[in-house]
């Protein structure tokens, strides 16, 4: 997709004539597929976007939850859909990027080739947490402890191939330590065992760990973000804590099937730009622990490419297999 074409489209099409399909788009309801069950962060963000897009585009945008296979079933359905702008994906793009690397063709889509990125709309930060019994009050103290006892310090995750798992693997490589991965079936059980002391550490999303940190049941050592996280005052970034360039977050965005016209992509992107400036939208997303974000389609595509490249290296170097 040509950068100039999309830039013109996002700016209101610059007076250029549009194909008929784009001129009257949308003229029927749009389906926004959320590839997870109702109630999670992706679903909540998707419902906020659907409601606001319905107003901005003057056409109903309907959420369609299609959970299963860690989000791959819903993503694959959008990859197969007609590229006409009437089937979109509210994607957990970090997870989809990891799935594409781990499972290849078995995922049912190619994250870089099967979709036309429209915009990144939100980012959920991750944070290093440990059980308070662990003798580490800073990230560098955890690194020192792990170096002193190779393979003895455990780190939990919500499952093999999850963003939390891959973040832990990346941490080991960047910090030069060896830890023991303990996968769970979801963040809930992992966090329960972390609080109970059955495992010692985890890199978890800020929303999932926030209340446990505030209550003193977990100790936050650092955020995996470039900038400090507002909901975690006093917690340094990984770079501030001594681990330079360690940045991992869960990225959420809207994509269309590959081949969707630049004009339609641009029209949706322009609507999202206005939506993501609305304070109620930003507040609703913050309640889910997500920071509202806006990107151009080109920036979204670049972010996805960066995710794939980063996790492909981690998966290869760690010889990581999915569940």
C-alpha positions as CSV (number, residue, x, y, z in Angstrom):
1,X,0.0,0.0,0.0
2,X,1.5,3.3,-1.1
3,X,2.4,5.7,1.7
4,X,1.3,8.7,-0.2
5,X,-2.1,7.2,-1.1
6,X,-2.9,6.4,2.5
7,X,-1.6,9.7,3.8
8,X,-4.0,11.5,1.3
9,X,-6.8,9.2,2.3
10,X,-6.3,9.9,6.0
11,X,-6.3,13.6,5.4
12,X,-9.8,13.5,3.8
13,X,-8.7,12.1,0.4
14,X,-7.4,15.5,-0.8
15,X,-10.2,15.9,-3.4
16,X,-9.1,12.9,-5.4
17,X,-11.8,10.8,-7.0
18,X,-12.5,7.6,-5.1
19,X,-13.6,4.2,-6.4
20,X,-17.3,3.7,-6.1
21,X,-16.9,1.1,-3.4
22,X,-15.0,3.6,-1.3
23,X,-17.2,6.6,-2.1
24,X,-20.3,5.1,-0.4
25,X,-18.4,3.1,2.2
26,X,-19.9,2.0,4.5
27,X,-23.4,1.4,3.3
28,X,-24.1,-1.6,5.5
29,X,-23.2,-2.9,9.0
30,X,-19.5,-3.6,9.7
31,X,-18.5,-6.7,11.6
32,X,-15.6,-6.2,14.1
33,X,-14.3,-9.7,15.1
34,X,-12.8,-10.0,18.6
35,X,-10.9,-13.2,18.6
36,X,-11.4,-13.8,22.4
37,X,-14.5,-14.5,24.6
38,X,-16.4,-11.6,26.0
39,X,-15.1,-9.8,29.1
40,X,-11.3,-9.5,28.5
41,X,-9.3,-6.4,27.6
42,X,-9.5,-7.0,23.9
43,X,-13.3,-7.4,24.0
44,X,-13.8,-4.3,26.1
45,X,-11.5,-2.2,23.9
46,X,-13.3,-3.6,20.8
47,X,-16.7,-2.7,22.2
48,X,-15.6,0.9,22.8
49,X,-14.2,1.1,19.3
50,X,-17.3,-0.4,17.8
51,X,-19.6,2.0,19.5
52,X,-17.6,5.1,18.5
53,X,-17.0,3.9,15.0
54,X,-20.8,3.3,14.6
55,X,-21.2,7.1,15.2
56,X,-18.2,8.3,13.2
57,X,-19.0,6.2,10.2
58,X,-22.8,6.5,10.4
59,X,-23.2,2.8,10.1
60,X,-23.5,0.1,12.8
61,X,-20.3,-1.7,13.8
62,X,-21.2,-5.0,15.4
63,X,-18.8,-7.0,17.7
64,X,-18.5,-10.7,16.9
65,X,-16.6,-12.7,19.5
66,X,-14.8,-15.7,18.0
67,X,-12.6,-17.1,20.7
68,X,-10.3,-20.1,20.5
69,X,-6.7,-21.2,19.7
70,X,-5.2,-18.2,21.6
71,X,-6.9,-15.8,19.2
72,X,-5.9,-17.5,16.0
73,X,-9.4,-18.7,15.0
74,X,-10.9,-15.2,14.9
75,X,-7.8,-13.7,13.2
76,X,-7.9,-16.5,10.6
77,X,-11.5,-15.7,9.9
78,X,-10.7,-12.1,9.1
79,X,-7.7,-13.1,7.0
80,X,-10.2,-15.2,4.8
81,X,-12.9,-12.5,4.6
82,X,-13.6,-10.3,1.6
83,X,-11.3,-7.2,1.5
84,X,-14.2,-4.8,1.3
85,X,-14.0,-3.1,4.7
86,X,-17.0,-4.9,6.2
87,X,-15.1,-7.5,8.2
88,X,-12.4,-6.1,10.6
89,X,-10.3,-7.6,13.4
90,X,-9.8,-6.1,16.8
91,X,-6.5,-7.8,17.3
92,X,-4.2,-8.4,20.3
93,X,-1.4,-7.8,17.9
94,X,1.5,-8.9,20.2
95,X,-0.2,-12.2,20.7
96,X,-1.0,-12.6,17.0
97,X,2.6,-11.8,16.1
98,X,3.9,-14.5,18.5
99,X,1.4,-17.0,17.3
100,X,2.4,-16.4,13.7
101,X,6.0,-17.0,14.6
102,X,5.3,-20.1,16.8
103,X,2.8,-21.9,14.5
104,X,3.5,-20.7,11.0
105,X,0.9,-21.8,8.5
106,X,-0.9,-23.7,11.2
107,X,-2.0,-20.3,12.7
108,X,-4.2,-19.8,9.7
109,X,-2.8,-16.4,8.8
110,X,0.4,-14.6,8.1
111,X,0.4,-11.5,10.4
112,X,2.4,-9.5,7.9
113,X,0.7,-10.6,4.7
114,X,-2.9,-11.5,5.6
115,X,-3.9,-8.1,6.8
116,X,-4.1,-4.4,6.0
117,X,-3.2,-2.6,9.2
118,X,-5.4,0.3,10.0
119,X,-4.2,1.6,13.4
120,X,-2.7,0.6,16.7
121,X,-5.4,1.9,19.2
122,X,-4.0,0.8,22.6
123,X,-1.0,-0.5,24.5
124,X,-1.0,-2.4,27.8
125,X,2.3,-2.2,29.7
126,X,4.0,-5.1,31.4
127,X,5.7,-5.0,34.8
128,X,8.3,-7.2,36.6
129,X,6.8,-8.6,39.8
130,X,8.1,-10.9,42.5
131,X,6.8,-12.6,45.6
132,X,7.7,-10.4,48.6
133,X,9.7,-13.3,50.0
134,X,12.2,-13.1,47.1
135,X,15.4,-11.4,48.3
136,X,15.3,-8.7,45.5
137,X,14.1,-5.2,45.9
138,X,15.3,-4.0,42.6
139,X,15.6,-5.4,39.1
140,X,19.4,-5.6,39.3
141,X,19.1,-7.5,42.6
142,X,16.9,-10.0,40.8
143,X,19.5,-10.3,38.0
144,X,22.2,-10.8,40.6
145,X,20.2,-13.5,42.4
146,X,19.5,-15.3,39.2
147,X,23.2,-15.2,38.2
148,X,24.2,-16.5,41.6
149,X,21.7,-19.5,41.4
150,X,21.4,-20.4,37.6
151,X,18.1,-22.1,36.9
152,X,16.8,-21.9,40.5
153,X,14.7,-18.7,40.2
154,X,11.3,-19.5,38.7
155,X,9.2,-17.2,36.5
156,X,5.6,-17.9,35.8
157,X,3.6,-17.2,32.6
158,X,0.1,-17.5,31.3
159,X,1.2,-20.3,29.0
160,X,3.8,-21.4,26.6
161,X,4.1,-18.9,23.8
162,X,2.2,-16.2,25.7
163,X,3.6,-12.6,25.7
164,X,4.5,-13.1,29.4
165,X,6.5,-16.2,28.5
166,X,8.3,-14.6,25.6
167,X,9.0,-11.5,27.8
168,X,10.6,-13.8,30.3
169,X,12.7,-15.4,27.7
170,X,13.8,-12.1,26.3
171,X,14.7,-10.9,29.8
172,X,17.0,-13.9,30.3
173,X,18.8,-13.2,27.1
174,X,19.2,-9.5,27.7
175,X,20.2,-9.9,31.4
176,X,22.4,-12.9,30.8
177,X,20.6,-15.1,33.3
178,X,19.1,-18.6,33.4
179,X,15.7,-19.0,35.1
180,X,13.1,-21.8,35.2
181,X,9.9,-21.2,33.2
182,X,6.7,-22.4,34.8
183,X,3.7,-22.1,32.4
184,X,0.1,-21.9,33.6
185,X,-3.2,-22.0,31.8
186,X,-3.9,-18.3,32.1
187,X,-2.7,-15.3,34.1
188,X,-5.1,-16.0,37.0
189,X,-3.6,-19.3,38.1
190,X,-0.1,-18.0,37.6
191,X,-0.7,-14.9,39.7
192,X,-2.4,-17.0,42.4
193,X,0.7,-19.2,42.7
194,X,3.0,-16.2,42.6
195,X,1.2,-14.7,45.5
196,X,1.2,-18.0,47.3
197,X,5.0,-18.4,46.8
198,X,4.9,-21.5,44.6
199,X,6.7,-19.5,41.9
200,X,8.9,-16.5,42.5
201,X,8.6,-14.0,39.7
202,X,6.6,-13.0,36.6
203,X,6.4,-10.3,33.9
204,X,2.7,-9.6,33.9
205,X,0.4,-6.9,32.5
206,X,0.1,-3.9,34.8
207,X,-3.8,-4.2,35.0
208,X,-3.6,-7.8,36.2
209,X,-1.0,-7.1,38.8
210,X,-1.9,-3.6,39.9
211,X,-4.1,-4.4,42.9
212,X,-1.8,-7.1,44.2
213,X,1.1,-4.6,44.0
214,X,-0.9,-2.0,45.9
215,X,-1.9,-4.5,48.6
216,X,1.7,-5.6,49.1
217,X,1.0,-9.1,48.0
218,X,3.5,-8.6,45.1
219,X,6.6,-6.4,44.8
220,X,7.0,-4.4,41.5
221,X,10.6,-4.1,40.4
222,X,10.3,-2.3,37.1
223,X,8.1,-1.7,34.1
224,X,8.9,-3.1,30.7
225,X,8.2,0.3,29.1
226,X,10.1,3.2,27.7
227,X,8.2,5.7,29.9
228,X,7.1,5.3,33.6
229,X,3.5,3.9,34.0
230,X,1.2,6.4,35.6
231,X,-0.7,3.8,37.5
232,X,2.5,2.5,39.1
233,X,4.1,5.7,40.7
234,X,7.6,5.2,41.9
235,X,8.2,2.0,39.8
236,X,11.2,2.6,37.5
237,X,11.3,1.5,33.9
238,X,13.6,-1.4,33.1
239,X,16.1,1.1,31.6
240,X,16.0,3.2,34.7
241,X,16.5,0.1,36.8
242,X,19.6,-0.9,34.8
243,X,18.4,-3.1,31.9
244,X,18.7,-0.9,28.8
245,X,16.3,-1.3,25.8
246,X,14.0,-3.9,27.5
247,X,10.6,-2.9,26.3
248,X,7.6,-5.3,26.0
249,X,3.9,-4.4,25.9
250,X,0.7,-5.9,24.7
251,X,-0.3,-4.0,21.6
252,X,-4.0,-3.8,20.4
253,X,-5.0,-2.6,17.0
254,X,-7.6,-2.8,14.2
255,X,-6.8,-4.5,10.9
256,X,-8.7,-5.4,7.7
257,X,-8.1,-8.3,5.3
258,X,-5.2,-7.8,2.9
259,X,-6.2,-6.2,-0.3
260,X,-8.7,-3.7,1.4
261,X,-8.4,-0.5,-0.6
262,X,-6.2,2.3,0.8
263,X,-9.2,4.6,0.6
264,X,-11.3,2.4,3.0
265,X,-8.3,1.9,5.3
266,X,-7.8,5.6,5.3
267,X,-11.4,6.4,6.1
268,X,-11.5,4.1,9.1
269,X,-8.1,5.4,10.3
270,X,-9.3,9.0,10.1
271,X,-12.3,8.1,12.2
272,X,-10.1,6.3,14.8
273,X,-7.9,9.3,15.0
274,X,-10.8,11.4,16.2
275,X,-12.1,8.7,18.5
276,X,-8.9,8.2,20.3
277,X,-8.7,11.8,21.2
278,X,-12.0,11.6,23.1
279,X,-11.6,11.7,26.9
280,X,-14.3,9.1,27.6
281,X,-12.6,6.7,25.2
282,X,-9.2,7.3,26.9
283,X,-10.8,6.8,30.3
284,X,-12.6,3.6,29.3
285,X,-9.3,2.2,27.9
286,X,-7.3,3.3,31.0
287,X,-9.8,1.4,33.1
288,X,-8.6,-1.7,31.3
289,X,-5.0,-0.7,31.9
290,X,-4.6,0.3,28.2
291,X,-3.1,3.6,27.1
292,X,-5.0,4.9,24.1
293,X,-2.7,5.2,21.1
294,X,-3.1,6.4,17.6
295,X,-0.9,5.4,14.6
296,X,-1.1,5.8,10.8
297,X,-1.5,2.5,8.8
298,X,2.2,2.7,7.9
299,X,3.2,3.1,11.6
300,X,0.9,0.2,12.5
301,X,2.5,-2.0,9.8
302,X,6.0,-1.1,11.0
303,X,5.0,-1.9,14.6
304,X,3.8,-5.3,13.6
305,X,7.0,-6.0,11.6
306,X,9.0,-5.1,14.6
307,X,7.0,-7.4,16.9
308,X,7.5,-10.3,14.5
309,X,11.2,-9.7,14.1
310,X,11.7,-9.4,17.9
311,X,9.8,-12.6,18.8
312,X,11.2,-14.6,15.9
313,X,14.7,-14.1,17.3
314,X,13.5,-15.0,20.8
315,X,11.7,-18.2,19.7
316,X,14.6,-19.3,17.5
317,X,17.3,-18.6,20.2
318,X,15.2,-20.2,22.9
319,X,14.0,-23.1,20.8
320,X,10.5,-22.3,22.1
321,X,7.5,-24.4,21.2
322,X,3.8,-23.4,21.6
323,X,1.3,-25.5,23.5
